[in-house]
Each structure stands twice: as C-alpha cells, then as structure tokens.
Amino acid sequence: MSTPGAATPDAASIKPAKGKLGIMTAGMGAVCTTLIAGVEAIRHGLAKPIGSISQMGTIRLGKRTDANSPLIRDFVPIAKLDDLVFTGWDIFGGNLYDAAKTAQVLDRDQLEQIRPFLESIEPMPAAFDQHYVKRLTGKRIKTGKNKCDLASQIRNDIAEFKTKTDRQVLIWTGSTEIFLEPTAVHQSLAAFEKGLDNDDPGIAPSQLYAWAALKEGIPFINGAPNLTVDIPALNELSRKMNAPICGKDFKTGQTFIKSVLAPAFKTRMLGVSGWYSTNILGNRDGEVLDDPESFKTKEESKLGLLEMILQPDLHPDLYKDIYHKVRINYYPPRGDNKEGWDNIDIFGWLGYPMQLKVDFLCRDSILAAPLALDLCLFMDLAARTPSLRGLGIQEWLSFYFKAPDSAPGVYPEHDLFIQSMKMKNTLRHIMGEGLITHLGLDYYGG
C-alpha cells in the first residue's frame, strides 16, 4: 500500500547531477582498486554492476497492481558512471594497476583489459601514523609540523581536485585503526580544531581526512570501523557545512548474513542462546586486524548488531542470556577470499534446542566495492537535496553499514529489511512519491 501525500515533494529543488563527480579515496588498496577497476570495466561493457543497488535495483511506485518499478538510477538523479573521476591517497605508492596486482582480487586477464586506465591513476602521499595501524609501514607519507598541518595538506589536495571536477565525495577505504574512545577533544568543533594544533593523540588519521572533507563542504563516508565522524565535533561540522556524513564499516560478509538471520529468529519469536562467529582472511585487512588493538575496533563494530536487532530488554526469555563471540584470524593463503563461519544455538517451542551453521565463502572486496559505489552516488545525491544535506547524518543509508549512525538518543536500525524499506522510502520521499507501507487494505476495499 502506498500513502499519497505522505511525502513532501522537493524533487524540483534537487540540483541536477551535471558534470564530473570526483571520488576521492583515502587508502587505495583492495577495496578501492576493485571499485575503480569495476567501474571502468562496466563503463566499457566488460561486466555488469552486480551487487550495486543504485545500478541494478528497482523501486516500486504506487500499488502492486500499477506494475510501476523503475530502476533506481532512472528514478533519482544520481551521477552516471561515465561521469565519475577518481583520485586518492595511499601509503605504498605505485599506480593503481600495481596496487590491484598486489591485492590479487581481480584476475590478470580482466586487469589487462583496463590496464592503461589503472596505470593513469597514481595515489597522492597519505597522512599516516603507525601508532594507529601498527602492522603497516608507510612508504609514501605526508610530513608536517602537526596534525593541523597534515589536515591542511589534505584540504589543499581536495581543493586542487575541485578544479578538475564539479562535485566531490571522500570515502575512507583504508585500514582499520586502533580502538579509540571519545575524549574531550571530540566533544566540540572548537576542541577538535585546538587538538589539531596540539597534536592530540585522540585524533587519528581518518579524522584528518574527515575534517578536511567536511571543511571543504563535501560528503565523507567511512568504510572502516574507526572512530571518525561519529563524534560531536565532526557532527557539528557536518551540519555547519551542509556536508553529509553516514555510518561506518561496510556491511559485507558475516555481518550481512547476521542482519538477515537475526530478524528472522526475532520475527518467529525463536530464542537464541549463543552465536559464535569466526573469520579467516589473508588480505591486508586480515594482517592489520591481527593486531589486538585494531581487532578491538572491528570487534566493537561487529558485536553491536545482535543486541540492537534482538532487543533482549523487550524479550528477556528469548535473548537475555545470549552468548555472542566474534573472532578474526589472519590466514595468508586465503588472500581476499574470506571465510565467515557461524555456529548459532537457538531454541523453540517448550525450550527445545536447535542449531544452525553457516559457512560463507565470500570475496571481501567483491562484496565491498558495490557498496562503496552506491554510497558515493547516494551521498552526492544527499548533498544536492535540500531536505537531506542539512541533516548531517544520513540514517537512511544504514543499509550499507555494520555500525549505522543515528541522531543522539535514537538507537540505530540494524534489521536489513527495515533498512532497505527506510532507504527506498527516503528516495520516494525526496522525489515526491507516496511512501510504501505494505498495509495492502486498499486492494480489498478496506
């Protein structure tokens, strides 16, 4: 069922997606090279954009009987793939063809078809501090007198890219930083900017990129679980500059499956006594997460989902005593082909126990790349939409994240299907279409 009049038409006020959209990536490793190589392959008709909601997804308008479900890319004014331009920063140097070969995600024949394009993109030196990512050693990094100097250098890079493109987004596709908790430096923009001058240890490199992007008025996306924009200081800057921000940590493999299965158990009122999750992967992400401090950051991101979905306070008989364990193991022979294994102990009628076991042999960057593409396109759309850009946090994009962000005092939504409905209803809303409630009574004369 759709609800006419539930949306406020502001489609006419959305700025058109004219000209070039510049995508800036902080970290040009496996996810980044898979994204950029994939876009170029799709532009040349060598592949399909499988996994991309913005490119292959449809959206129902009106009643089911209206049979009106256009492609999302035809319904909302998002940038065309032909209009995307890429640049970014990396600590290892070399062009993107070299980086893609090192990542070993895509096969050699596929890379050779787009080799000249990848060789034409060479990363800029990155802002990096090994204190925050202990398992990596930077080879091509920026130097400066303090963190303010480094952040200003990033701003200069952004300003230069602005002369070559019409609009920009910045996405963190770098490694997971060590676990940080908010401190006084994160509580206000004034405190944060003073901390930049004072080299405050609470300000990690990812926050330098976020601050620089937001100061330049461009959206920032966090593909890792780092403490980055989910602090009052950068939330304040986002709203001040009308530069959208969103959640963190791409929801790719194991957590994607959890956000499908946990709602199913809750919907059927089946109890869960334990959920053990382990991962083995051998790419650079696995190497970084082999460090306990970086693993702690990832663990916090992965552990929060079950409690938010299952709501043990509302359903203590079913979920109060759940034991939830997450492990990640670095196993170099596996490369980017991650294995996520789950053992789930559930119970049903009269308390009788049952088990479900899931073994997801996935490809980490293949799952992440279309999410990164969608987020870049949708965040650019948000920046051009008056009713969205001033909000700061784009909660309607929770669909893409392990750790969605939300307004203070509002718990984040983790159920994948509610997230999908939220995202599509937001698109209907900004385009002046009725929202879909799925009530369905209007088919039966109700």
C-alpha positions as CSV (number, residue, x, y, z in Angstrom):
1,M,0.0,0.0,0.0
2,S,1.2,3.5,-0.8
3,T,0.3,6.6,1.1
4,P,-0.3,9.6,-1.2
5,G,0.5,12.9,0.3
6,A,2.9,11.3,2.9
7,A,5.9,12.8,1.1
8,T,6.9,16.4,0.7
9,P,7.7,17.0,-3.0
10,D,11.1,18.6,-3.3
11,A,12.3,16.8,-6.4
12,A,12.3,20.1,-8.3
13,S,14.7,21.6,-5.8
14,I,17.3,18.8,-6.1
15,K,20.3,20.1,-8.0
16,P,20.9,18.1,-11.2
17,A,23.9,15.7,-11.4
18,K,25.6,17.7,-14.1
19,G,29.3,17.5,-14.8
20,K,32.0,15.3,-13.2
21,L,31.7,13.7,-9.8
22,G,35.1,13.3,-8.2
23,I,35.5,10.3,-5.9
24,M,38.5,10.7,-3.5
25,T,39.6,7.5,-1.7
26,A,41.7,7.5,1.4
27,G,43.5,4.2,1.0
28,M,43.9,2.7,-2.4
29,G,44.2,-1.0,-1.7
30,A,42.0,-4.0,-2.4
31,V,38.5,-2.4,-2.0
32,C,39.5,0.8,-3.8
33,T,41.1,-0.9,-6.8
34,T,38.3,-3.3,-7.0
35,L,35.8,-0.4,-7.1
36,I,37.7,1.6,-9.6
37,A,38.6,-1.3,-11.9
38,G,35.0,-2.5,-11.7
39,V,33.5,0.9,-12.7
40,E,35.9,1.1,-15.7
41,A,35.0,-2.4,-16.8
42,I,31.3,-1.6,-16.5
43,R,31.8,1.6,-18.5
44,H,33.4,-0.4,-21.3
45,G,30.7,-3.1,-21.3
46,L,33.1,-5.7,-20.0
47,A,31.0,-6.5,-16.9
48,K,27.7,-5.9,-15.1
49,P,27.3,-3.9,-11.9
50,I,26.2,-6.9,-9.9
51,G,25.7,-6.1,-6.2
52,S,25.0,-2.4,-6.8
53,I,21.5,-1.3,-5.6
54,S,22.0,2.1,-7.3
55,Q,22.7,0.4,-10.7
56,M,20.6,-2.8,-10.7
57,G,18.0,-2.2,-8.0
58,T,14.4,-1.2,-8.7
59,I,11.9,0.8,-6.7
60,R,8.1,0.2,-6.6
61,L,5.9,3.3,-7.1
62,G,2.2,3.1,-6.2
63,K,0.2,-0.1,-5.9
64,R,1.5,-3.5,-6.7
65,T,-1.2,-3.6,-9.4
66,D,0.3,-0.5,-11.1
67,A,3.3,-2.6,-12.1
68,N,5.5,0.5,-11.9
69,S,9.0,-0.4,-10.7
70,P,11.7,1.7,-12.5
71,L,15.4,1.2,-11.9
72,I,16.6,3.4,-9.1
73,R,19.2,5.0,-11.3
74,D,16.4,6.1,-13.6
75,F,14.1,7.3,-10.8
76,V,16.5,9.6,-8.8
77,P,19.1,12.0,-10.3
78,I,22.3,10.2,-9.4
79,A,25.6,10.6,-11.3
80,K,26.2,8.5,-14.3
81,L,29.1,6.1,-14.2
82,D,30.7,7.8,-17.2
83,D,30.9,11.0,-15.1
84,L,33.0,9.5,-12.3
85,V,36.6,10.6,-11.9
86,F,38.9,9.0,-9.3
87,T,41.9,10.1,-7.2
88,G,43.1,9.4,-3.7
89,W,45.9,8.8,-1.2
90,D,47.9,5.7,-0.3
91,I,50.9,5.0,1.9
92,F,52.6,2.5,-0.6
93,G,52.8,4.5,-3.8
94,G,52.8,3.0,-7.3
95,N,49.9,3.3,-9.7
96,L,46.5,1.5,-9.3
97,Y,47.4,-1.3,-11.7
98,D,50.3,-2.2,-9.4
99,A,48.1,-1.9,-6.4
100,A,45.4,-4.1,-8.0
101,K,48.0,-6.8,-8.8
102,T,49.2,-6.7,-5.2
103,A,45.7,-7.0,-3.9
104,Q,45.1,-10.1,-6.1
105,V,41.3,-9.7,-6.1
106,L,40.7,-9.5,-9.9
107,D,42.2,-11.9,-12.4
108,R,45.1,-10.9,-14.7
109,D,43.0,-11.1,-17.9
110,Q,40.4,-8.7,-16.5
111,L,43.1,-6.3,-15.3
112,E,44.9,-6.3,-18.6
113,Q,41.7,-5.1,-20.4
114,I,41.7,-1.9,-18.3
115,R,45.4,-1.6,-17.6
116,P,46.0,1.8,-19.2
117,F,43.2,3.4,-17.2
118,L,44.5,2.0,-13.9
119,E,48.1,3.0,-14.7
120,S,46.9,6.6,-15.2
121,I,45.9,6.9,-11.5
122,E,48.8,7.3,-9.1
123,P,47.9,8.0,-5.4
124,M,49.0,11.1,-3.6
125,P,51.1,10.7,-0.4
126,A,48.9,9.9,2.6
127,A,48.6,11.2,6.1
128,F,49.7,8.2,8.2
129,D,50.9,7.4,11.7
130,Q,51.9,3.8,12.5
131,H,50.7,4.3,16.1
132,Y,47.1,3.9,14.7
133,V,47.8,1.0,12.3
134,K,50.7,-1.0,13.8
135,R,51.0,-3.7,11.2
136,L,51.6,-1.4,8.3
137,T,54.7,0.7,7.4
138,G,54.2,3.8,5.3
139,K,56.4,4.3,2.3
140,R,54.9,7.4,0.8
141,I,53.5,9.7,3.5
142,K,53.0,13.3,4.2
143,T,55.1,15.2,6.7
144,G,54.1,18.2,8.7
145,K,54.8,20.1,11.9
146,N,51.5,18.9,13.5
147,K,48.1,17.3,12.7
148,C,46.7,20.6,11.7
149,D,49.4,21.0,9.0
150,L,48.7,17.4,7.7
151,A,44.9,18.1,7.6
152,S,45.6,21.4,5.8
153,Q,47.7,19.5,3.2
154,I,44.7,17.1,2.6
155,R,42.5,20.2,2.2
156,N,44.9,21.5,-0.4
157,D,44.7,18.2,-2.3
158,I,40.9,18.4,-2.2
159,A,41.0,22.0,-3.4
160,E,43.2,21.0,-6.3
161,F,40.8,18.2,-7.3
162,K,37.9,20.6,-7.1
163,T,39.4,22.5,-10.1
164,K,39.1,19.3,-12.2
165,T,35.7,18.1,-11.1
166,D,32.2,19.6,-10.4
167,R,31.3,17.8,-7.2
168,Q,33.2,15.5,-4.9
169,V,32.8,12.9,-2.2
170,L,35.6,11.4,0.0
171,I,35.4,7.8,1.1
172,W,37.8,6.1,3.6
173,T,38.8,2.7,2.1
174,G,41.9,2.5,4.3
175,S,42.8,0.1,7.1
176,T,41.2,-0.3,10.5
177,E,42.8,1.9,13.1
178,I,43.3,1.0,16.8
179,F,40.4,1.3,19.1
180,L,39.7,4.8,20.4
181,E,37.0,6.0,22.7
182,P,35.7,9.6,22.6
183,T,37.6,12.1,24.8
184,A,37.3,15.8,25.5
185,V,38.9,16.7,22.1
186,H,36.0,15.1,20.3
187,Q,33.2,16.9,22.1
188,S,33.1,20.1,20.1
189,L,34.5,21.5,16.9
190,A,36.5,24.2,18.8
191,A,38.1,21.5,21.0
192,F,38.8,19.3,17.9
193,E,40.5,22.1,16.0
194,K,42.5,23.1,19.0
195,G,43.5,19.4,19.2
196,L,44.8,19.5,15.7
197,D,47.2,22.3,16.6
198,N,48.2,20.4,19.8
199,D,48.8,17.0,18.1
200,D,46.2,15.4,20.4
201,P,46.6,11.6,20.3
202,G,42.8,11.2,20.3
203,I,42.8,12.5,16.7
204,A,43.5,9.6,14.3
205,P,44.5,9.9,10.6
206,S,41.0,9.0,9.4
207,Q,39.7,12.1,11.3
208,L,42.1,14.3,9.5
209,Y,40.6,13.3,6.2
210,A,37.0,13.6,7.6
211,W,37.7,17.1,8.9
212,A,39.4,18.2,5.7
213,A,36.5,16.9,3.6
214,L,33.8,18.5,5.7
215,K,35.6,21.8,5.9
216,E,35.6,21.7,2.1
217,G,31.8,21.1,2.2
218,I,32.0,17.6,0.7
219,P,30.4,14.4,2.0
220,F,32.5,11.9,3.9
221,I,32.0,8.1,4.0
222,N,33.7,5.8,6.5
223,G,34.2,2.2,5.2
224,A,36.1,1.1,8.3
225,P,35.0,0.8,12.0
226,N,37.3,3.6,13.1
227,L,36.1,6.3,15.4
228,T,35.9,9.1,12.8
229,V,32.8,11.2,12.2
230,D,30.7,9.6,14.9
231,I,31.8,12.3,17.4
232,P,30.0,15.5,18.4
233,A,32.8,17.7,16.9
234,L,32.5,16.4,13.3
235,N,28.8,16.0,13.6
236,E,28.7,19.7,14.3
237,L,31.0,20.5,11.4
238,S,28.9,18.3,9.0
239,R,25.7,20.3,9.9
240,K,27.5,23.6,9.7
241,M,28.9,23.0,6.2
242,N,25.8,21.1,4.9
243,A,28.2,18.2,4.2
244,P,26.6,14.8,4.7
245,I,28.0,12.0,6.9
246,C,26.8,8.5,7.5
247,G,27.6,5.3,9.4
248,K,30.8,3.2,9.4
249,D,32.2,-0.1,8.3
250,F,30.8,-1.7,5.2
251,K,28.3,-4.5,5.9
252,T,29.8,-7.1,3.6
253,G,30.0,-10.8,4.6
254,Q,29.3,-12.3,8.0
255,T,27.5,-9.2,9.4
256,F,25.4,-9.0,6.3
257,I,24.2,-12.6,7.0
258,K,23.6,-11.8,10.6
259,S,21.4,-8.9,9.7
260,V,19.3,-11.3,7.7
261,L,19.1,-14.2,10.1
262,A,18.7,-12.4,13.4
263,P,15.5,-10.6,12.2
264,A,14.1,-14.0,11.1
265,F,14.6,-15.5,14.5
266,K,13.1,-12.5,16.2
267,T,10.1,-12.3,13.8
268,R,9.3,-16.0,14.6
269,M,10.0,-15.5,18.4
270,L,12.7,-18.2,18.4
271,G,15.2,-17.9,21.2
272,V,19.0,-17.6,20.7
273,S,21.3,-18.9,23.4
274,G,24.6,-18.5,21.6
275,W,26.1,-17.1,18.4
276,Y,29.8,-17.9,17.7
277,S,31.4,-16.2,14.6
278,T,34.8,-16.7,13.3
279,N,36.5,-15.4,10.2
280,I,39.7,-16.3,8.3
281,L,41.1,-14.0,5.7
282,G,44.6,-13.3,4.3
283,N,44.5,-9.9,2.7
284,R,45.9,-6.7,4.1
285,D,42.8,-6.2,6.2
286,G,43.5,-9.5,7.9
287,E,47.1,-8.6,8.5
288,V,46.0,-5.3,10.2
289,L,43.3,-7.0,12.2
290,D,45.9,-9.5,13.5
291,D,46.9,-6.6,15.8
292,P,44.7,-6.8,19.0
293,E,44.2,-3.0,19.1
294,S,42.8,-2.9,15.6
295,F,40.8,-6.1,16.1
296,K,39.2,-4.4,19.1
297,T,37.8,-1.7,16.8
298,K,36.4,-4.3,14.4
299,E,35.0,-6.4,17.2
300,E,33.0,-3.5,18.7
301,S,31.5,-2.8,15.2
302,K,30.5,-6.5,14.7
303,L,29.2,-7.2,18.2
304,G,26.6,-4.4,18.4
305,L,24.2,-5.7,15.8
306,L,22.6,-8.6,17.6
307,E,21.6,-6.7,20.7
308,M,20.1,-3.9,18.6
309,I,18.1,-6.4,16.5
310,L,17.0,-8.9,19.1
311,Q,16.2,-6.3,21.9
312,P,16.8,-8.6,24.9
313,D,15.2,-6.0,27.2
314,L,11.9,-6.5,25.4
315,H,12.3,-10.2,25.0
316,P,14.3,-11.5,28.1
317,D,13.0,-15.1,27.8
318,L,14.4,-15.4,24.3
319,Y,17.6,-13.3,24.3
320,K,18.7,-12.1,27.8
321,D,21.4,-14.7,28.2
322,I,22.8,-14.9,24.6
323,Y,26.5,-15.5,24.4
324,H,27.9,-13.7,21.4
325,K,31.6,-14.3,20.4
326,V,33.4,-12.9,17.3
327,R,36.9,-13.9,16.2
328,I,39.0,-12.9,13.2
329,N,42.1,-15.0,12.2
330,Y,44.8,-13.9,9.8
331,Y,45.5,-16.8,7.3
332,P,47.6,-15.6,4.4
333,P,46.9,-18.4,2.0
334,R,43.2,-17.3,1.8
335,G,44.0,-13.8,0.4
336,D,40.9,-11.7,-0.2
337,N,38.7,-14.8,-0.2
338,K,37.4,-14.7,3.3
339,E,35.5,-17.5,5.1
340,G,32.9,-16.4,7.6
341,W,31.7,-19.4,9.8
342,D,28.8,-19.1,12.2
343,N,27.5,-21.6,14.8
344,I,24.1,-20.5,16.1
345,D,22.4,-22.2,19.0
346,I,18.7,-21.5,19.0
347,F,15.7,-22.8,20.9
348,G,12.0,-23.1,20.1
349,W,8.7,-24.4,21.4
350,L,8.9,-25.6,25.1
351,G,12.6,-24.6,25.0
352,Y,13.9,-27.4,22.8
353,P,17.3,-26.6,21.4
354,M,18.3,-26.5,17.7
355,Q,21.3,-25.4,15.7
356,L,22.1,-23.6,12.5
357,K,25.6,-23.5,10.9
358,V,26.5,-21.1,8.2
359,D,29.8,-21.2,6.2
360,F,30.0,-18.2,3.9
361,L,33.0,-18.5,1.4
362,C,32.9,-14.9,0.3
363,R,35.1,-12.4,-1.5
364,D,35.6,-9.4,0.7
365,S,36.4,-6.7,-1.8
366,I,33.9,-8.1,-4.4
367,L,31.2,-7.5,-1.8
368,A,32.5,-4.2,-0.6
369,A,33.1,-2.5,-4.0
370,P,29.4,-2.1,-5.0
371,L,28.6,-0.8,-1.5
372,A,31.3,1.9,-1.9
373,L,29.9,2.8,-5.3
374,D,26.4,3.2,-4.1
375,L,27.4,5.2,-1.1
376,C,29.4,7.7,-3.2
377,L,26.4,8.1,-5.6
378,F,23.8,8.4,-2.8
379,M,25.9,10.8,-0.7
380,D,26.4,13.0,-3.7
381,L,22.6,12.9,-4.1
382,A,22.1,13.9,-0.5
383,A,24.5,16.8,-0.9
384,R,22.3,18.1,-3.7
385,T,19.0,17.5,-1.9
386,P,17.9,20.4,0.4
387,S,15.8,18.2,2.7
388,L,18.8,15.8,3.3
389,R,22.0,17.8,3.3
390,G,21.3,19.9,6.4
391,L,20.6,16.8,8.5
392,G,24.3,15.8,8.8
393,I,23.8,12.1,9.5
394,Q,22.2,10.2,6.6
395,E,20.5,7.5,8.6
396,W,18.6,6.3,5.5
397,L,21.9,4.8,4.3
398,S,22.2,2.4,7.4
399,F,21.6,-0.4,4.9
400,Y,25.3,-0.3,4.0
401,F,27.0,-0.3,7.4
402,K,27.8,-2.7,10.3
403,A,27.6,0.3,12.6
404,P,24.9,2.7,11.3
405,D,24.9,6.2,12.8
406,S,21.8,7.9,14.1
407,A,20.7,11.0,15.9
408,P,21.6,11.3,19.6
409,G,19.1,9.4,21.7
410,V,17.9,7.3,18.7
411,Y,19.0,3.7,18.5
412,P,20.4,2.7,15.1
413,E,18.3,0.3,13.0
414,H,20.2,-2.9,12.0
415,D,17.5,-5.1,10.5
416,L,18.5,-5.3,6.8
417,F,14.9,-5.4,5.6
418,I,13.8,-2.4,7.7
419,Q,17.0,-0.6,6.5
420,S,16.0,-1.4,2.8
421,M,12.5,0.0,3.4
422,K,13.9,3.1,5.0
423,M,16.3,3.7,2.1
424,K,13.6,3.3,-0.6
425,N,11.0,5.3,1.3
426,T,13.6,8.1,1.6
427,L,14.1,8.1,-2.2
428,R,10.3,8.1,-2.7
429,H,10.0,11.0,-0.3
430,I,12.6,13.3,-1.9
431,M,11.0,12.6,-5.3
432,G,7.5,13.5,-4.1
433,E,6.2,9.9,-4.4
434,G,3.9,8.2,-1.9
435,L,5.6,6.0,0.7
436,I,5.0,2.3,0.6
437,T,3.6,0.9,3.9
438,H,2.7,-2.6,2.7
439,L,-0.6,-2.4,4.6
440,G,-2.5,-3.6,1.5
441,L,-6.0,-2.9,2.6
442,D,-6.8,-0.7,-0.5
443,Y,-6.7,-3.9,-2.6
444,Y,-9.7,-5.3,-0.7
445,G,-11.9,-2.3,-0.4
446,G,-10.8,-1.6,3.2
